[in-house]
Amino acid sequence: MNSDGDVVATLNKEPQDTKTYYYANASAFETLNFPKWDGTIFDQSTGDYVAAPDGQYTYRVSAVGDGDKESDRQTLDLPFKVDSVAPELQHIAISSEDVNGKTQYYLTGETKDDFSGIDATKDCGTAVNGLVELHQTFEVTGTTADGYTQVRVPVTDAQAKTLAQGNNAIELYLSDNASNFVDVMNDKAKLPGQTKDGFVLDVGVPDVISMSNEYIDISKSRLDYTLSGRYPGAVYGTYLDENGKVQDLDIENYTDEDHPEDLDADYFIARMPIAHAVDYNTTIKFYADAAHTQELASYDTKVGMFQPKIGTVTVNGGQDQTSEATVKVAGQVSDDVTSAVATVNGTDVDLPVSDSHEIDADVPVAFGDNDITLTLTDGDGNTKTFDYTINSTYDADPLKDAVTFDNDIALGTNYLETDDPAYDATTGTVTLSGKVKHPTTTLQIAGQPVKINSDLTFSVDLQIGTQGKHDFSVVYGDSLTGQTVQERVSYVLDAVSPVLTVDQPTDKTVTTNNSQYTISGHVTDNLDYVEIYINGNAVDISSGDLNWNGDATADKNFSEVETLKPGQNIFRVDVVDSTGNHIQKTVTVNYAAPVSKDIQDAIIAAKKALGNIGSKTDPKTGKTFYGDFDALLAAAKSGKLSDNEAQAQLDQLVKNAADYRRDQRNEDALPFSAAVTAAKQQLGNKINNVDTATGKTFGAEIDDLIQAFNAGEIDGTTAAAKLNALVAAATKQAAATTTEPDDGTSVDPDYTQAQHNADAPKLSSAVTAAKAKLGDKLTVTDPVTGKTYGAEIDDLIQAFNAKKITGPDAEAQLEKIVTAATKQAGATTTKPDDGTSVDPDYTQAQHNADAPKLSSAVTAAKAKLGDKLTVTDPVTGKTYGAEIDDLIQAFNAKKITGPDAEAQLEKILAAATATEASTATGSDTSTGTDTSAPTTTPDDDLDDASVAEQIAAAKQAMGGLGNQKDPASGRTYYGDLDYLKAQLSEGKLTDAQAQKALNKILNQAYVQDDITTVKKAFAQAGIGNDKDTVTGRSFYGDLDNLKAQASAGNLTPEEAEIQLSAIVDNAKAVSSKVASLLADFKAEVKAGTTGTADPAKVATTTTKAKAGEKFASFMSAIKSILKQFTAGR
């Protein structure tokens, strides 16, 4: 399931299963295994499997116990993350510090991973001037302000020797907890405190240059030793050849191609020719000038290219036949040989070399041809190999593998495919062919003697029909000893495919407006076992109790409700029977989904915004604008358009309307501009008078009108009408105020028209603020004058417009009116019936500041509620609109603070919404489906071995191998396990971290040797670099990838060996030699995974074993021990 709880893959669905239990007859535990998820999901819009997007997921196991009800269903949830994004890594640099009087260098950087996190084990790798160090450990030194983790890694002594005052090439790589790697390089890294750029040589010069050195190059049809580095300028060089003469190095100087403008980024590659098959001393020097006077660096080294010689050594005395179990390797090798190894059929045998450079050793050989390779190594690391093939007729056990069969047929049960070339469907016969080991081998199959050909091959035809399990006895023996062995070969065959009937059309696309679609049908098969899948998700799987020769058949109905996505939906119905016979049918559904509600609402809002052009004709469509939007809304609701298509059409219609308004505005602009000029001239000084109806000056109102016209909010006709109305109002208001007031007041004679004009906008703003502040108190009567406070403000405006009062005096009088109104309202305030009162610390300033906020909130709430304002609140008996009005009055009377009023407003809004929603709950009457959410019952954890138990069991199962040294840690394997146990018990590791560490230890102990053995077999067969058609990599690439996964602990030993077995199977398909060299490997792995190998055979010994044998016995041992632990628990 994804983070939203949606099921993305149903891996298995069985009608019945048995939990883990101990089967006494077999003395073993029968375990319940769950399927793995490969990290892909089916994209029903394309019909392809795609990688699941990164995110949080849950693996859920759900079951109902035998006899329990569905309501008793139990679940086990295992959370995990899918993370495919590598960490960030930046600012790679070099730092240093003094450690015990020695300079310790570090590589530093800043890294970040916002999902699975940086690798908890802190594993990383570095490279300094070409010297690579894998599996180092970084330390965290801090965190940057922008959230990057600061890390540093110690530079090794060998790496430190290559550092110089110049452009050092450094590299740092690390990973997150999902094994996503990031690798960053800086080839211009400076040393701390570096003041100049000097000469830097990558890797350095080794003490000895031999064929084992990775910088030996033969690309120029000669033997060269290559050196590279950096210097801010051209580099020149010399060397001493095998005759002691000074020669010029072949040097190529170049500038960084990625940054040609950076003159400080100069590089060089130098090539020194090497003489063949001789040893000599040389000196390599680098200079800053062609005259070789400015020496940059000098290095003394030895060239050791003399190859080891085999001398008088022979294998089996030079004979290619033996009747013994061993052959002798003996003779004298050249003086420079320091070690010798014989590789026999993929197994290495060390050959001691005496002080007199002689070899005298016996190496084991097997019955038949044996491939033997001698490898000689000298002190300089040069190696030489010699190949031999020895045939041995010695057979200690002539009945072991005495009979082998072709076509991967083995003793025991074999599942036969109908297209197998050995099977003839028309006659119902299968050809069983193979080869015996010796001419003395006797063979009977199905009670009849079998003729053995001169080349020891044989072939018989067996009748098996078209279905069922068929057993044939196999008796083989040796005529010399008289011993016989009785076995069997069984064929399981089902040549009949299931029959699938799907109720929905499979030959055409179905279109629907419903978001869900049912896929149903019927399946039959000649045997009582089928698996039904839709888009890879398990729908129904028969129980595993299959009687191959019984009369029972499969007969199943299925029905699944699928959720559709807008557009095309592909549903693949697959049915598979017990032997893999497969049938598939496809249902394609087109979901014509209505566009989202947000887009529908946007269409409705855009239509409302048309205003007075709605009934006008859109010149681009020929319809009215209202008609355009109505047609779009209808298409959006019917599912004829996708969200993107509907949004694009909406954007176009809105643009059409805007274009129409712009064109109309351009036509009306000139006459409207002339009308405004005439109006301002007509009004003269009256343009600065305050309009008693709005509190704004008439000039400000004309400016607002101009802005509305320019914004396209009104057309020219409407704007002209409103302009005429303003002129009339200003004229009328001025005429009404031309007489002297009864109280005899007059303006200050020194108050000029210019001052009046300047004060007008200030008074207008003050009046607007005063009216907003007083609110309902504008209608309250002033007991002193008998007028309402609103009327008093209007009188004040008229007096100012008539220039009977100056601007400052008018503002002072306005403040007195506000004070009087506020004081009177406070004096008449009584406690509300419910006892509420405002906070005594709530000041008038706070009240004034909160007033506009509450006003905006009330406006928004009323707009949101709409018709619900008239709905009666069942709790109070009042409409929700009345409750909001009461709340406004309480705030104006300062019976409640602004924040409390807004909180109460939210409660009213929630109550009104809940009242409406309560009328729409219940069941979906159209389908009869209960819309309430289902409930589940949490499950108990499954009985399983803990990590601590696995560590203890591994230690018991290792035996003598536990005392061997783990090359990865330097400890013994017992030491590894004890250390891991301590880390886990002290809480320093989580269970998951401990499990991964345990995997690393066991993989090193058992899996890595098997990988090496398989790799050698591939080398002998000459297929290592061949492409594995299953994986797309080379076979060497397969092994290297598996080795990396096993080393990282990402795989258990069992998982790693199963993958290795699969790689071997792929190789066997292309190489008979691999099939011969690793003939028993698959069986050994199977014995290990099933726990059927002898636990004591190899698990307690350190002797050489064939591939897979140690793993098999160890796994059998550990499984047995874990069963004892579980039983004891």
Secondary structure, 3 states (H helix, E strand, C coil): CCCCCCCCCCCCCCCCCCCCEEEHHHCEEECCCCCCCCCEEEECCCCEEEECCCEEEEEEEEECCCCCCHHHCEEEEEEEEECCCCCEEEEEEEEEEEECCEEEEEEEEEEECCCCCECCCCEEEEEECCEEEEEEECEEEEECCCCCEEEEEECCHHHHHHCCCCCEEEEEEEEECCCCEEEEEEEEECCCCCCCCCCEECCCCCCEECCCCCCEECCCCCCEEEEEEECCCCCEEEEECCCCCEEECEEEEEECCCCCCCCCCEEEEEEEECCCCCEEEEEEEEECCCCCCCEEEEEEEEEECCCCCCCCCEEHHHCCEECCCEEEEEEECCCCEEEEEEEECCEEEEECCCCCCEEEEEEECCCEEEEEEEEEEECCCCEEEEEEEEEECCCCCCCCCCEEECCCCCCEEEEECCCCCCEECCCCEEEEEEEECCCCEEEEECCEECCCCCCCEEEEEEECCCEEEEEEEEEEEECCCCCEEEEEEEEEEECCCCEEEECCCCCCEEEECCCEEEEEEEEEECCCCEEEEECCEEEEECCCCCCCCCCCCEEEEEEEEEECCCEEEEEEEEEEECCCCEEEEEEEEEECCCCCHHHHHHHHHHHHCCHHHCCCECCCCCCEHHHHHHHHHHHHHHCCCCHHHHHHHHHHHHHHHHHHHHHHHHHHHHHHHHHHHHHHHHHHHHHHCECCCCCCEHHHHHHHHHHHHHCCCCCHHHHHHHHHHHHHHHHHHHHHCCCCCCCCCCCCCCCCHHHHHHHHHHHHHHHHHHHHHHHHHHHCECCCCCCEHHHHHHHHHHHHHCCCCCHHHHHHHHHHHHHHHHHHHHHCCCCCCCCCCCCCCCCHHHHHHHHHHHHHHHHHHHHHHHHHHHCECCCCCCEHHHHHHHHHHHHHCCCCCHHHHHHHHHHHHHHHHHHHHHHHCCCECCCCECCCCCCCEECCCCCCCCHHHHHHHHHHHHHHHHHCECCCCCCEHHHHHHHHHHHHHCCCCCHHHHHHHHHHHHHHHHHHHHHHHHHHHHHHHCCCCCECCCCCCEHHHHHHHHHHHHHCCCCCHHHHHHHHHHHHHHHHCCCHHHHHHCCCHHHHHHHHHHCCCCCCCCCCCCCCCCCCHHHHHHHHHHHHHHHHHHHHC
